[in-house]
Amino acid sequence: MPTSEKVCERFGRDPRDSRSFEGLRLLDIGCGGGLLSEPMARLGAEVVGADVSETNVEVAKLHAAQSGLDIDYRAVSAEALQEAGETFDIVLNMEVVEHVADVDLFMSKCAAMVRPGGLMFVATINRTMKAKALAIFMAENVLRWLPRGTHQYEKLVTPAELEKPLAAAGMTVIARTGVFYNPLTDQWTRSRDMDVNYMILAARD
């Protein structure tokens, strides 16, 4: 589910255009150091990168300045943004829901910021024993990709638990896919298997 492909399809843009997101306002919630915000800005989007960690935001601001990118980074929560009346054509909600205290509230606030005709991409980890073995034990204890304790099994979210608040907020799920990492090629690819990492794309009509 490449983000640019789905956005171009939804908004009638040419995917070959290097500025295909021109005129679109995008929120990268839980932006971290700006790993996703920066390529979105390069595609021409007006990007707001939000993270509750002031340290992450400062790092992101520094890197954007060094890269010559104009990105509106803010140390703020999704709830605060929604209550301030912010709206977006696209919301990137990537690898965040497994860390929030109240998934339903968080998802409802994010969905409320999606404009009519807009999209929200959500990526997270399923709450399955396979995910516990691969995404937590292997990633944190064997491969050491993440610090131990980054993910807690009890806070992982199933697709059904994610789709319920989306539907309640008036969003329609239009695509689902699993995401699989191949260590032999060092690449992430789409998969029918949603037991570990997965993505959901929802739209507001």
C-alpha positions as CSV (number, residue, x, y, z in Angstrom):
1,M,0.0,0.0,0.0
2,P,2.5,2.7,-1.1
3,T,1.3,6.0,0.3
4,S,2.1,8.1,-2.8
5,E,0.2,5.7,-5.1
6,K,-2.9,5.7,-3.0
7,V,-2.8,9.5,-2.5
8,C,-2.4,10.1,-6.3
9,E,-5.3,7.8,-7.0
10,R,-7.5,9.4,-4.5
11,F,-6.8,13.0,-5.5
12,G,-6.3,12.6,-9.2
13,R,-2.6,13.3,-9.2
14,D,0.1,12.1,-11.6
15,P,2.4,9.7,-9.7
16,R,5.2,10.6,-12.0
17,D,5.1,14.2,-10.9
18,S,7.8,14.9,-8.3
19,R,5.5,17.4,-6.7
20,S,2.3,15.3,-6.8
21,F,1.2,16.3,-3.3
22,E,1.2,20.0,-4.1
23,G,-1.7,21.7,-2.4
24,L,-2.5,18.9,0.0
25,R,-2.2,19.5,3.8
26,L,-0.8,16.5,5.6
27,L,-0.4,15.5,9.3
28,D,2.3,13.1,10.4
29,I,1.1,12.2,13.9
30,G,3.8,10.8,16.1
31,C,6.4,12.1,13.6
32,G,9.5,11.2,15.6
33,G,12.5,12.6,13.9
34,G,10.7,13.3,10.7
35,L,11.4,10.1,8.8
36,L,8.1,10.3,6.9
37,S,7.4,14.0,7.1
38,E,10.4,14.9,5.0
39,P,9.6,12.8,1.9
40,M,6.0,14.0,2.1
41,A,7.3,17.6,2.1
42,R,9.5,16.9,-0.9
43,L,6.5,15.7,-2.8
44,G,5.0,19.2,-2.2
45,A,2.6,18.6,0.7
46,E,2.1,21.2,3.4
47,V,3.3,19.1,6.3
48,V,2.5,19.3,10.0
49,G,4.7,16.9,12.0
50,A,3.3,16.4,15.5
51,D,4.9,14.5,18.4
52,V,4.4,14.6,22.2
53,S,8.2,14.4,22.6
54,E,9.8,17.8,22.5
55,T,13.2,16.1,22.0
56,N,11.9,14.4,18.9
57,V,10.5,17.6,17.5
58,E,13.7,19.5,18.1
59,V,15.7,16.8,16.3
60,A,13.2,16.8,13.4
61,K,13.3,20.6,13.2
62,L,17.1,20.5,13.0
63,H,17.2,17.9,10.3
64,A,14.6,19.7,8.2
65,A,16.5,22.9,8.4
66,Q,19.7,21.1,7.3
67,S,17.7,19.6,4.4
68,G,16.2,22.9,3.4
69,L,12.6,21.7,4.0
70,D,9.8,23.9,5.4
71,I,7.9,21.6,7.8
72,D,5.7,22.7,10.6
73,Y,6.9,20.6,13.5
74,R,5.0,20.9,16.8
75,A,5.3,19.2,20.2
76,V,1.6,18.6,20.6
77,S,-0.9,15.7,20.9
78,A,-3.5,14.6,18.5
79,E,-6.2,15.6,21.0
80,A,-4.9,19.2,21.2
81,L,-4.6,19.5,17.4
82,Q,-8.2,18.3,17.0
83,E,-9.5,20.6,19.7
84,A,-7.8,23.5,18.0
85,G,-9.8,22.8,14.8
86,E,-7.0,21.6,12.6
87,T,-8.0,19.6,9.5
88,F,-6.0,17.7,6.9
89,D,-6.3,16.1,3.5
90,I,-4.1,13.2,4.7
91,V,-3.3,11.9,8.1
92,L,-0.3,9.5,8.5
93,N,-0.9,7.5,11.7
94,M,2.1,5.2,11.6
95,E,3.3,3.0,14.4
96,V,1.6,5.1,17.0
97,V,-1.6,3.4,18.2
98,E,0.3,0.6,20.0
99,H,1.7,3.3,22.3
100,V,-1.4,5.3,23.3
101,A,-3.4,4.8,26.4
102,D,-6.9,5.0,24.9
103,V,-7.0,3.7,21.3
104,D,-10.6,4.6,20.7
105,L,-10.2,8.2,21.8
106,F,-6.9,8.6,19.9
107,M,-8.4,7.2,16.7
108,S,-11.6,9.3,17.0
109,K,-9.5,12.5,17.4
110,C,-7.3,11.6,14.4
111,A,-10.3,10.7,12.2
112,A,-12.0,14.0,13.1
113,M,-9.2,15.9,11.5
114,V,-9.6,14.2,8.1
115,R,-11.3,16.5,5.7
116,P,-14.2,15.3,3.4
117,G,-12.6,13.2,0.7
118,G,-9.4,12.8,2.7
119,L,-7.4,9.8,3.8
120,M,-5.9,8.3,6.9
121,F,-3.1,5.7,6.8
122,V,-2.7,3.6,9.9
123,A,0.2,1.2,10.5
124,T,0.6,-0.9,13.6
125,I,1.3,-4.4,15.0
126,N,-1.4,-7.0,15.5
127,R,-2.0,-8.6,18.9
128,T,-1.2,-12.2,18.1
129,M,1.3,-14.8,19.4
130,K,3.1,-14.5,16.1
131,A,3.6,-10.8,16.6
132,K,4.7,-11.4,20.2
133,A,7.4,-13.7,18.9
134,L,8.6,-11.7,15.9
135,A,7.8,-8.1,16.5
136,I,8.7,-8.1,20.2
137,F,11.0,-11.0,21.2
138,M,13.0,-11.2,17.9
139,A,13.1,-7.4,17.2
140,E,13.9,-6.4,20.7
141,N,15.9,-9.3,22.2
142,V,17.6,-11.1,19.3
143,L,18.0,-8.6,16.5
144,R,18.2,-5.6,18.8
145,W,16.4,-3.4,16.3
146,L,14.5,-1.7,19.1
147,P,15.3,-1.1,22.8
148,R,13.7,-3.7,25.1
149,G,10.3,-2.7,26.3
150,T,9.5,-0.6,23.2
151,H,6.3,-2.6,22.7
152,Q,4.0,-4.2,25.2
153,Y,2.0,-7.2,24.0
154,E,-1.1,-6.1,25.9
155,K,-1.2,-2.7,24.1
156,L,-1.0,-4.1,20.6
157,V,-4.2,-3.6,18.5
158,T,-6.1,-6.0,16.3
159,P,-7.5,-4.8,12.9
160,A,-11.1,-5.1,14.3
161,E,-10.2,-3.0,17.3
162,L,-8.8,-0.4,15.0
163,E,-11.6,-0.4,12.5
164,K,-14.4,0.0,15.1
165,P,-13.5,3.6,16.1
166,L,-12.8,4.5,12.5
167,A,-16.3,3.4,11.5
168,A,-17.8,5.2,14.5
169,A,-16.0,8.4,13.3
170,G,-17.5,8.1,9.8
171,M,-14.5,6.7,8.1
172,T,-14.6,3.8,5.6
173,V,-11.8,1.3,5.3
174,I,-10.9,1.0,1.6
175,A,-7.7,-1.1,1.8
176,R,-5.9,-3.5,4.2
177,T,-2.5,-5.2,3.8
178,G,0.0,-7.1,5.9
179,V,3.6,-5.9,5.8
180,F,6.4,-8.4,5.8
181,Y,10.2,-7.9,6.4
182,N,12.5,-10.1,4.4
183,P,15.9,-10.3,6.1
184,L,17.5,-11.8,3.0
185,T,16.7,-8.8,0.9
186,D,16.5,-6.3,3.7
187,Q,13.2,-5.1,2.3
188,W,9.6,-4.5,3.5
189,T,6.9,-5.9,1.2
190,R,3.2,-6.1,1.2
191,S,1.6,-9.4,2.3
192,R,-1.8,-11.0,2.7
193,D,-0.6,-12.0,6.2
194,M,-1.8,-9.4,8.7
195,D,-0.8,-11.4,11.8
196,V,2.2,-9.2,12.6
197,N,2.7,-5.8,10.9
198,Y,-0.3,-4.4,9.0
199,M,-1.6,-1.2,7.4
200,I,-5.2,0.1,7.0
201,L,-6.3,2.9,4.7
202,A,-9.5,4.7,5.6
203,A,-11.3,7.5,3.7
204,R,-13.9,10.1,4.6
205,D,-16.5,10.5,1.8
